């Protein structure tokens, strides 16, 4: 009997363990996984360099660091936005991190995590569902499809608005007095973080009316909203708003196409057509939920409950954001801007509302077969779109990472870089140069650490060194341009012929050889190409140390020799005893660490 009892107890324990594994641990893992991947995404692709609007912060940093009145300055409008709270966060973080832009990206990831947590509270309130039901929400809100916002430290302003607005919706839904006052504060933070946050006030009013809140609450909400919006527009100068180059009249079809494409942005994976199709389907889902709910209530709007108020609030914000984006962007005559990834975050709120509405309908005992089919269809659309969005975000993250690393080099060597290259970082290269001088002097952001790369930036202005012979060796001295040297590349030329002379290439640090290799010229199978060399041991703490690069030979003869290309100075260097005057203002075409940092495909001759 005792053995039988133990067996039953063991069986129950195993069943309980399996139940916990399936009902708790597995869905919890799938909820936490996209959050972990979000932080890893920042770790993988984040680069510490200001981009576009972030350069405006340099002036505020100067004021904040003791050069003027900074508080009134951060209160000023930027385009249509009043980013008081987000600027406050960025300025105080700059003191702690030396204005590290990647640190701001991690704050973006943290705010998305908080947003996901608040959405869990909304999900539980509206559906009372379990962990499995929240899995799609976690993957939606943490999507890499919003890659621009994640990898742009400046977008703290957007995520702070989203968190505050979502928090206000949840706080209002609890219908507690303390929560109501916290919702007012959240609404103010949302309004003074990003212009779309002003939508919190009509959204909150709709919620309060649906919930039959007291007259005192409604009046206080209206008074606060009027005061907040009035203060928001005080001192606003419409002439400072960025506007299209020229005014164009658009047809209803063009406006509708832009709006629909924008409405489907989170599930488009960067494809404009799929974005439009998704937008149409998502709006149809919203229409179905609203009409079917009203039919259930026999069109008695007064019978809508708090859960209806939450879902409607999410719809209003998403549609309102798309309308604002359409109004603000269509004038630039760029239909491709409709599904820019920076809009995915705001539009995801409507998708969350659709999911909560469909999930809620399917929980009802009277749920129809149509309701089940629509939920299944929505999940197919959702996961198909998210698969595309994550893939798109990964590709764009790689591109962004490479481009921003290249631009880090451009900032360090900006005296040699053309304005059109620096234009990638800012619309005003002249202002950027001045701001970069300040950052370098204060060792902030990209200048708070030694550079990682040397890139060959000048194409089409090269001259050959001439054949490298026993009596004409190449010796170039230069301060090490990187903190740690892992690999480098030299732009060789073969005169478009087969050469077989033996060469030795050496690196000297403080006149001591630290690396050397020998190679036959017949290894240079491609003419006028960069050939890569990997050091056996990286040269650490290299920055600004004196390096000498030597290329020499004992058996090369005219007609059986190679050369290298030289270019106008794009890094500090001088040839020792140049054999002709045309080399006096030239440097060896050289790159460093492009392989280590995955900027190029380095499967070439000499790289080990």
GIDA-V312566 format. One record per residue. N is the residue number from 1. RES is the residue in three letters. SS is DSSP state (H for helix, E for strand, C for the rest). PHI is phi in radians with two decimals (* if undefined). D_CENTER is the distance of its C-alpha to the mean C-alpha in whole Angstrom. Layout:
BEGIN
N,RES,SS,PHI,D_CENTER + N,RES,SS,PHI,D_CENTER
END
This chain:
BEGIN
1,UNK,C,*,64 + 2,UNK,H,-1.11,62 + 3,UNK,H,-1.11,61 + 4,UNK,H,-1.13,60 + 5,UNK,H,-1.12,58 + 6,UNK,H,-1.12,56 + 7,UNK,H,-1.11,55 + 8,UNK,H,-1.11,54 + 9,UNK,H,-1.13,52 + 10,UNK,H,-1.11,50 + 11,UNK,H,-1.10,50 + 12,UNK,H,-1.11,48 + 13,UNK,H,-1.10,46 + 14,UNK,H,-1.15,45 + 15,UNK,H,-1.12,44 + 16,UNK,H,-1.13,43 + 17,UNK,H,-1.11,40 + 18,UNK,H,-1.11,39 + 19,UNK,H,-1.12,39 + 20,UNK,H,-1.12,36 + 21,UNK,H,-1.07,35 + 22,UNK,H,-1.41,34 + 23,UNK,H,-1.52,34 + 24,UNK,H,-2.12,32 + 25,UNK,H,-1.22,30 + 26,UNK,H,-1.14,29 + 27,UNK,H,-1.15,27 + 28,UNK,H,-1.10,26 + 29,UNK,H,-1.08,24 + 30,UNK,H,-1.25,23 + 31,UNK,H,-1.42,21 + 32,UNK,H,-1.31,20 + 33,UNK,H,-0.97,19 + 34,UNK,H,-1.11,16 + 35,UNK,H,-1.20,15 + 36,UNK,H,-1.08,16 + 37,UNK,H,-1.10,14 + 38,UNK,H,-1.10,11 + 39,UNK,H,-1.18,11 + 40,UNK,H,-1.15,12 + 41,UNK,H,-1.08,9 + 42,UNK,H,-1.12,8 + 43,UNK,H,-1.07,11 + 44,UNK,H,-1.29,11 + 45,UNK,H,-2.02,8 + 46,UNK,C,-1.21,8 + 47,UNK,C,-2.29,10 + 48,UNK,C,-1.41,12 + 49,UNK,C,-2.76,12 + 50,UNK,C,-1.15,12 + 51,UNK,C,-2.42,11 + 52,UNK,H,0.82,13 + 53,UNK,H,-1.02,14 + 54,UNK,H,-1.10,13 + 55,UNK,H,-1.15,16 + 56,UNK,H,-1.14,18 + 57,UNK,H,-1.24,18 + 58,UNK,H,-1.08,20 + 59,UNK,H,-1.08,23 + 60,UNK,H,-1.16,22 + 61,UNK,H,-1.09,22 + 62,UNK,H,-1.06,25 + 63,UNK,H,-1.14,27 + 64,UNK,H,-1.12,26 + 65,UNK,H,-1.56,27 + 66,UNK,H,1.82,31 + 67,UNK,H,-1.87,31 + 68,UNK,C,2.85,31 + 69,UNK,C,-1.44,31 + 70,UNK,H,-1.55,27 + 71,UNK,H,-1.12,28 + 72,UNK,H,-1.09,29 + 73,UNK,H,-1.18,26 + 74,UNK,H,-1.35,23 + 75,UNK,H,-1.43,25 + 76,UNK,C,-1.18,25 + 77,UNK,C,-1.25,23 + 78,UNK,E,-2.13,20 + 79,UNK,C,1.02,21 + 80,UNK,C,-1.63,22 + 81,UNK,E,-1.74,20 + 82,UNK,C,-2.10,21 + 83,UNK,C,-1.80,19 + 84,UNK,H,-1.04,21 + 85,UNK,H,-1.22,20 + 86,UNK,H,-1.20,17 + 87,UNK,H,-1.11,18 + 88,UNK,H,-1.05,21 + 89,UNK,H,-1.07,18 + 90,UNK,H,-1.10,16 + 91,UNK,H,-1.13,20 + 92,UNK,H,-1.23,21 + 93,UNK,H,-1.15,18 + 94,UNK,H,-1.07,19 + 95,UNK,H,-1.20,22 + 96,UNK,H,-1.42,22 + 97,UNK,H,-1.91,19 + 98,UNK,C,0.99,20 + 99,UNK,C,0.90,17 + 100,UNK,C,-1.43,15 + 101,UNK,H,-1.17,11 + 102,UNK,H,-1.14,10 + 103,UNK,H,-1.05,12 + 104,UNK,H,-1.15,11 + 105,UNK,H,-1.12,7 + 106,UNK,H,-1.15,10 + 107,UNK,H,-1.14,12 + 108,UNK,H,-0.98,9 + 109,UNK,H,-1.11,10 + 110,UNK,H,-1.13,14 + 111,UNK,H,-1.14,14 + 112,UNK,H,-1.11,12 + 113,UNK,H,-1.10,15 + 114,UNK,H,-1.11,18 + 115,UNK,H,-0.99,17 + 116,UNK,H,-1.12,18 + 117,UNK,H,-1.11,21 + 118,UNK,H,-1.13,22 + 119,UNK,H,-1.14,22 + 120,UNK,H,-1.08,24 + 121,UNK,H,-1.11,27 + 122,UNK,H,-1.14,26 + 123,UNK,H,-1.04,27 + 124,UNK,H,-1.15,30 + 125,UNK,H,-1.17,31 + 126,UNK,H,-1.37,31 + 127,UNK,H,-1.99,32 + 128,UNK,C,0.98,33 + 129,UNK,C,-1.38,32 + 130,UNK,C,-1.61,31 + 131,UNK,H,-1.10,28 + 132,UNK,H,-1.02,28 + 133,UNK,H,-1.19,28 + 134,UNK,H,-1.56,25 + 135,UNK,H,-0.94,23 + 136,UNK,H,-1.05,22 + 137,UNK,H,-1.13,20 + 138,UNK,H,-1.05,18 + 139,UNK,H,-1.22,17 + 140,UNK,H,-1.20,16 + 141,UNK,H,-1.27,14 + 142,UNK,C,-1.67,12 + 143,UNK,C,-1.02,11 + 144,UNK,H,-1.28,8 + 145,UNK,H,-1.09,9 + 146,UNK,H,-1.68,7 + 147,UNK,H,-1.03,4 + 148,UNK,H,-1.07,4 + 149,UNK,H,-1.19,4 + 150,UNK,H,-1.14,3 + 151,UNK,C,-1.66,2 + 152,UNK,C,-2.24,5 + 153,UNK,H,-0.94,8 + 154,UNK,H,-0.98,10 + 155,UNK,H,-1.33,8 + 156,UNK,H,-0.86,11 + 157,UNK,H,-1.06,13 + 158,UNK,H,-1.24,12 + 159,UNK,H,-1.20,12 + 160,UNK,H,-1.13,15 + 161,UNK,H,-1.12,17 + 162,UNK,H,-1.08,16 + 163,UNK,H,-1.10,18 + 164,UNK,H,-1.14,20 + 165,UNK,H,-1.18,21 + 166,UNK,H,-1.11,21 + 167,UNK,H,-1.10,23 + 168,UNK,H,-1.10,26 + 169,UNK,H,-1.07,26 + 170,UNK,H,-1.15,27 + 171,UNK,H,-1.09,29 + 172,UNK,H,-1.13,31 + 173,UNK,H,-1.21,32 + 174,UNK,H,-1.32,34 + 175,UNK,C,1.14,36 + 176,UNK,C,-1.66,37 + 177,UNK,H,-1.14,38 + 178,UNK,H,-1.08,36 + 179,UNK,H,-1.11,33 + 180,UNK,H,-1.09,34 + 181,UNK,H,-1.19,33 + 182,UNK,H,-1.16,30 + 183,UNK,H,-1.14,29 + 184,UNK,H,-1.06,30 + 185,UNK,H,-1.12,28 + 186,UNK,H,-1.07,25 + 187,UNK,H,-1.10,25 + 188,UNK,H,-1.15,26 + 189,UNK,H,-1.08,23 + 190,UNK,H,-1.08,21 + 191,UNK,H,-1.16,23 + 192,UNK,C,-1.75,22 + 193,UNK,C,-2.05,18 + 194,UNK,C,-2.74,17 + 195,UNK,H,-1.02,20 + 196,UNK,H,-1.05,20 + 197,UNK,H,-1.13,21 + 198,UNK,H,-1.11,24 + 199,UNK,H,-1.13,25 + 200,UNK,H,-1.05,25 + 201,UNK,H,-1.29,29 + 202,UNK,H,-1.13,30 + 203,UNK,H,-1.08,28 + 204,UNK,H,-1.09,30 + 205,UNK,H,-1.11,33 + 206,UNK,H,-1.05,33 + 207,UNK,H,-1.09,33 + 208,UNK,H,-1.09,36 + 209,UNK,H,-1.19,38 + 210,UNK,H,-1.10,37 + 211,UNK,C,-1.45,38 + 212,UNK,C,0.96,41 + 213,UNK,C,-1.19,40 + 214,UNK,C,-1.16,43 + 215,UNK,H,-1.06,44 + 216,UNK,H,-1.08,43 + 217,UNK,H,-1.11,39 + 218,UNK,H,-1.10,39 + 219,UNK,H,-1.13,40 + 220,UNK,H,-1.10,38 + 221,UNK,H,-1.11,35 + 222,UNK,H,-1.13,36 + 223,UNK,H,-1.10,37 + 224,UNK,H,-1.10,34 + 225,UNK,H,-1.14,32 + 226,UNK,H,-1.10,34 + 227,UNK,H,-1.11,34 + 228,UNK,H,-1.09,30 + 229,UNK,H,-1.18,30 + 230,UNK,H,-1.09,33 + 231,UNK,H,-1.11,31 + 232,UNK,H,-0.98,28 + 233,UNK,H,-1.60,30 + 234,UNK,C,-1.15,32 + 235,UNK,C,1.36,32 + 236,UNK,C,-1.30,29 + 237,UNK,C,-1.91,30 + 238,UNK,H,-1.01,29 + 239,UNK,H,-1.20,29 + 240,UNK,H,-1.50,26 + 241,UNK,C,-1.30,24 + 242,UNK,C,-1.13,22 + 243,UNK,C,-2.32,24 + 244,UNK,C,-1.03,25 + 245,UNK,C,-1.05,27 + 246,UNK,C,-2.52,30 + 247,UNK,C,-1.32,31 + 248,UNK,C,-2.29,31 + 249,UNK,C,-1.57,33 + 250,UNK,C,-1.98,31 + 251,UNK,C,-1.38,33 + 252,UNK,H,-1.05,33 + 253,UNK,H,-1.13,32 + 254,UNK,H,-1.12,29 + 255,UNK,H,-1.14,28 + 256,UNK,H,-1.13,28 + 257,UNK,H,-1.09,26 + 258,UNK,H,-1.11,23 + 259,UNK,H,-1.08,23 + 260,UNK,H,-1.14,24 + 261,UNK,H,-1.11,21 + 262,UNK,H,-1.18,19 + 263,UNK,H,-1.13,20 + 264,UNK,C,-1.80,19 + 265,UNK,H,-0.92,16 + 266,UNK,H,-1.08,14 + 267,UNK,H,-2.00,17 + 268,UNK,C,-1.75,17 + 269,UNK,C,1.05,15 + 270,UNK,C,1.47,14 + 271,UNK,C,-1.61,18 + 272,UNK,H,-1.11,20 + 273,UNK,H,-1.10,23 + 274,UNK,H,-1.14,22 + 275,UNK,H,-1.11,20 + 276,UNK,H,-1.12,23 + 277,UNK,H,-1.10,25 + 278,UNK,H,-1.08,23 + 279,UNK,H,-1.05,23 + 280,UNK,H,-1.07,27 + 281,UNK,H,-1.13,27 + 282,UNK,H,-1.13,25 + 283,UNK,H,-1.16,27 + 284,UNK,H,-1.15,30 + 285,UNK,H,-1.08,29 + 286,UNK,H,-1.05,29 + 287,UNK,H,-1.07,32 + 288,UNK,H,-1.04,34 + 289,UNK,H,-1.11,33 + 290,UNK,H,-1.18,34 + 291,UNK,H,-1.18,38 + 292,UNK,H,-1.12,38 + 293,UNK,H,-1.17,38 + 294,UNK,H,-1.15,40 + 295,UNK,H,-1.13,43 + 296,UNK,H,-1.06,43 + 297,UNK,C,-1.57,44 + 298,UNK,C,1.00,46 + 299,UNK,C,1.10,44 + 300,UNK,C,-1.58,45 + 301,UNK,H,-1.02,42 + 302,UNK,H,-1.11,43 + 303,UNK,H,-1.56,43 + 304,UNK,C,-1.06,39 + 305,UNK,C,-1.91,38 + 306,UNK,H,-1.10,35 + 307,UNK,H,-1.18,33 + 308,UNK,H,-1.07,33 + 309,UNK,H,-1.09,32 + 310,UNK,H,-1.11,29 + 311,UNK,H,-1.08,28 + 312,UNK,H,-1.12,29 + 313,UNK,H,-1.07,27 + 314,UNK,H,-1.14,24 + 315,UNK,H,-1.08,25 + 316,UNK,H,-1.07,26 + 317,UNK,H,-1.13,23 + 318,UNK,H,-1.11,21 + 319,UNK,H,-1.15,23 + 320,UNK,H,-1.07,24 + 321,UNK,H,-1.12,20 + 322,UNK,H,-1.11,20 + 323,UNK,H,-1.15,24 + 324,UNK,H,-1.14,22 + 325,UNK,H,-1.13,19 + 326,UNK,H,-1.08,22 + 327,UNK,H,-1.13,24 + 328,UNK,H,-1.47,22 + 329,UNK,H,-1.99,20 + 330,UNK,H,-1.11,23 + 331,UNK,H,-1.14,25 + 332,UNK,H,-1.42,23 + 333,UNK,C,1.01,24 + 334,UNK,C,-2.23,21 + 335,UNK,H,-1.06,21 + 336,UNK,H,-1.13,18 + 337,UNK,H,-1.24,16 + 338,UNK,H,-1.03,18 + 339,UNK,H,-1.94,15 + 340,UNK,C,-1.04,12 + 341,UNK,H,-1.11,9 + 342,UNK,H,-1.19,9 + 343,UNK,H,-1.63,12 + 344,UNK,H,-1.11,12 + 345,UNK,H,-1.08,12 + 346,UNK,H,-1.12,15 + 347,UNK,H,-1.21,17 + 348,UNK,H,-1.08,16 + 349,UNK,H,-1.09,19 + 350,UNK,H,-1.17,21 + 351,UNK,H,-1.12,21 + 352,UNK,H,-1.03,22 + 353,UNK,H,-1.09,25 + 354,UNK,H,-1.06,26 + 355,UNK,H,-1.09,26 + 356,UNK,H,-1.08,27 + 357,UNK,H,-1.15,30 + 358,UNK,H,-1.16,31 + 359,UNK,H,-1.08,31 + 360,UNK,H,-1.11,33 + 361,UNK,H,-1.12,36 + 362,UNK,H,-1.31,36 + 363,UNK,H,-1.43,37 + 364,UNK,C,-1.20,40 + 365,UNK,C,-1.15,43 + 366,UNK,C,-1.67,44 + 367,UNK,C,-1.03,41 + 368,UNK,C,-1.45,42 + 369,UNK,H,-1.10,41 + 370,UNK,H,-1.06,39 + 371,UNK,H,-1.08,37 + 372,UNK,H,-1.14,36 + 373,UNK,H,-1.12,35 + 374,UNK,H,-1.17,33 + 375,UNK,H,-1.11,31 + 376,UNK,H,-1.09,31 + 377,UNK,H,-1.10,30 + 378,UNK,H,-1.11,27 + 379,UNK,H,-1.13,26 + 380,UNK,H,-1.10,26 + 381,UNK,H,-1.07,24 + 382,UNK,H,-1.09,22 + 383,UNK,H,-1.29,21 + 384,UNK,H,-1.12,22 + 385,UNK,H,-1.11,19 + 386,UNK,H,-1.20,17 + 387,UNK,H,-1.05,18 + 388,UNK,H,-1.15,17 + 389,UNK,H,-1.16,13 + 390,UNK,H,-1.16,13 + 391,UNK,H,-1.10,14 + 392,UNK,H,-1.09,12 + 393,UNK,H,-1.10,9 + 394,UNK,H,-1.15,11 + 395,UNK,H,-1.09,12 + 396,UNK,H,-1.19,9 + 397,UNK,H,-1.09,7 + 398,UNK,H,-1.08,11 + 399,UNK,H,-1.10,11 + 400,UNK,H,-1.08,8 + 401,UNK,H,-1.06,10 + 402,UNK,H,-1.12,13 + 403,UNK,H,-1.09,13 + 404,UNK,H,-1.26,11 + 405,UNK,H,-1.17,14 + 406,UNK,H,-1.09,16 + 407,UNK,H,-1.28,16 + 408,UNK,H,-1.04,16 + 409,UNK,H,-1.06,20 + 410,UNK,H,-1.05,20 + 411,UNK,H,-1.20,20 + 412,UNK,H,-1.12,22 + 413,UNK,C,-2.04,25 + 414,UNK,H,-1.11,24 + 415,UNK,H,-1.19,28 + 416,UNK,H,-1.84,28 + 417,UNK,C,-1.80,25 + 418,UNK,C,-1.25,26 + 419,UNK,H,-1.08,24 + 420,UNK,H,-1.18,23 + 421,UNK,H,-1.30,21 + 422,UNK,H,-1.15,19 + 423,UNK,C,-1.10,19 + 424,UNK,C,-1.13,15 + 425,UNK,C,-1.60,14 + 426,UNK,C,-2.75,16 + 427,UNK,C,-1.24,19 + 428,UNK,C,-2.19,22 + 429,UNK,H,-1.01,22 + 430,UNK,H,-1.10,25 + 431,UNK,H,-1.15,23 + 432,UNK,H,-1.08,21 + 433,UNK,H,-1.07,24 + 434,UNK,H,-1.14,25 + 435,UNK,H,-1.14,22 + 436,UNK,H,-1.12,22 + 437,UNK,H,-1.05,25 + 438,UNK,H,-1.17,25 + 439,UNK,H,-1.07,22 + 440,UNK,H,-1.17,24 + 441,UNK,H,-1.10,27 + 442,UNK,H,-1.64,26 + 443,UNK,C,0.94,24 + 444,UNK,C,-1.95,20 + 445,UNK,H,0.91,17 + 446,UNK,H,-0.99,17 + 447,UNK,H,-1.58,21 + 448,UNK,H,-1.42,21 + 449,UNK,C,-2.51,22 + 450,UNK,C,-1.21,23 + 451,UNK,C,-1.21,22 + 452,UNK,C,-1.84,21 + 453,UNK,C,-2.33,22 + 454,UNK,E,-2.21,24 + 455,UNK,C,-2.10,24 + 456,UNK,C,-1.49,26 + 457,UNK,C,-1.88,25 + 458,UNK,C,-1.93,29 + 459,UNK,C,-2.03,30 + 460,UNK,C,1.59,33 + 461,UNK,C,-2.14,35 + 462,UNK,C,-1.56,36 + 463,UNK,E,-2.27,40 + 464,UNK,E,-1.30,41 + 465,UNK,C,-1.24,43 + 466,UNK,C,1.66,46 + 467,UNK,C,-0.97,47 + 468,UNK,C,-1.49,47 + 469,UNK,E,-2.16,50 + 470,UNK,C,-0.97,52 + 471,UNK,C,-1.59,53 + 472,UNK,E,-2.38,50 + 473,UNK,C,-1.50,47 + 474,UNK,E,-1.74,44 + 475,UNK,E,-2.34,43 + 476,UNK,E,-2.17,40 + 477,UNK,E,-1.88,39 + 478,UNK,E,-2.82,36 + 479,UNK,E,-1.26,34 + 480,UNK,C,-1.00,31 + 481,UNK,C,-1.55,28 + 482,UNK,C,-2.29,26 + 483,UNK,C,-1.30,26 + 484,UNK,C,-2.28,27 + 485,UNK,E,-1.73,28 + 486,UNK,E,-1.81,28 + 487,UNK,E,-2.69,28 + 488,UNK,E,-2.61,29 + 489,UNK,E,-2.35,30 + 490,UNK,E,-2.10,33 + 491,UNK,E,-1.57,34 + 492,UNK,E,-1.58,37 + 493,UNK,E,-2.35,40 + 494,UNK,C,-1.93,43 + 495,UNK,C,1.08,45 + 496,UNK,C,0.98,44 + 497,UNK,C,-2.52,47 + 498,UNK,C,-1.55,47 + 499,UNK,C,-2.09,48 + 500,UNK,C,-2.32,49 + 501,UNK,C,-1.17,49 + 502,UNK,E,-1.64,48 + 503,UNK,E,-2.25,45 + 504,UNK,E,-2.14,44 + 505,UNK,E,-2.05,41 + 506,UNK,E,-2.34,41 + 507,UNK,E,-2.06,38 + 508,UNK,E,-2.04,40 + 509,UNK,E,-2.08,39 + 510,UNK,C,0.91,41 + 511,UNK,C,1.20,44 + 512,UNK,E,-1.94,43 + 513,UNK,E,-1.16,42 + 514,UNK,E,-1.93,39 + 515,UNK,E,-2.82,39 + 516,UNK,E,-2.71,41 + 517,UNK,E,-2.62,41 + 518,UNK,E,-1.98,44 + 519,UNK,E,-2.67,43 + 520,UNK,E,-1.60,45 + 521,UNK,H,-1.08,44 + 522,UNK,H,-1.24,45 + 523,UNK,H,-1.23,41 + 524,UNK,C,-1.44,40 + 525,UNK,C,-1.36,40 + 526,UNK,C,-2.06,38 + 527,UNK,C,-1.46,38 + 528,UNK,C,0.98,36 + 529,UNK,E,-2.23,33 + 530,UNK,E,-1.26,31 + 531,UNK,E,-2.05,33 + 532,UNK,E,-1.79,31 + 533,UNK,E,-2.24,32 + 534,UNK,E,-1.90,31 + 535,UNK,E,-1.31,33 + 536,UNK,E,-1.13,35 + 537,UNK,E,-2.28,34 + 538,UNK,E,-1.01,31 + 539,UNK,E,-1.58,32 + 540,UNK,C,-1.62,30 + 541,UNK,C,0.83,30 + 542,UNK,C,-1.54,31 + 543,UNK,C,-0.94,29 + 544,UNK,C,1.27,32 + 545,UNK,C,-1.21,35 + 546,UNK,E,-1.33,37 + 547,UNK,E,-2.06,37 + 548,UNK,E,-2.25,39 + 549,UNK,E,-1.92,39 + 550,UNK,E,-2.08,42 + 551,UNK,E,-2.22,42 + 552,UNK,E,-2.44,46 + 553,UNK,E,-2.59,49 + 554,UNK,C,-1.94,52 + 555,UNK,C,-2.18,53 + 556,UNK,C,-1.24,52 + 557,UNK,E,-2.32,54 + 558,UNK,C,-0.94,53 + 559,UNK,C,1.62,52 + 560,UNK,E,-2.39,51 + 561,UNK,C,-2.71,48 + 562,UNK,C,-2.00,44 + 563,UNK,E,-2.47,43 + 564,UNK,E,-2.27,39 + 565,UNK,E,-1.62,37 + 566,UNK,E,-2.10,37 + 567,UNK,E,-2.44,35 + 568,UNK,E,-0.94,35 + 569,UNK,C,-0.93,33 + 570,UNK,C,-2.16,29 + 571,UNK,C,-2.78,30 + 572,UNK,C,-1.24,33 + 573,UNK,C,-3.00,36 + 574,UNK,E,-2.49,39 + 575,UNK,E,-1.41,42 + 576,UNK,C,-1.49,45 + 577,UNK,C,0.93,48 + 578,UNK,C,-1.07,46 + 579,UNK,C,-1.50,49 + 580,UNK,C,-2.61,49 + 581,UNK,H,-1.15,48 + 582,UNK,H,-1.18,45 + 583,UNK,H,-1.62,43 + 584,UNK,C,-1.15,43 + 585,UNK,C,-1.97,40 + 586,UNK,E,-2.13,38 + 587,UNK,E,-2.31,36 + 588,UNK,E,-1.09,35 + 589,UNK,C,-1.20,32 + 590,UNK,E,-2.38,30 + 591,UNK,E,-2.27,27 + 592,UNK,E,-2.41,26 + 593,UNK,C,1.17,24 + 594,UNK,C,-1.18,22 + 595,UNK,C,-1.35,23 + 596,UNK,C,-1.04,22 + 597,UNK,C,-1.70,19 + 598,UNK,C,0.99,19 + 599,UNK,C,-1.49,18 + 600,UNK,C,-2.52,21 + 601,UNK,C,-1.39,24 + 602,UNK,C,-1.87,26 + 603,UNK,C,-1.45,29 + 604,UNK,C,-2.05,32 + 605,UNK,C,-0.89,35 + 606,UNK,C,-1.78,35 + 607,UNK,C,-1.29,32 + 608,UNK,C,-1.42,33
END
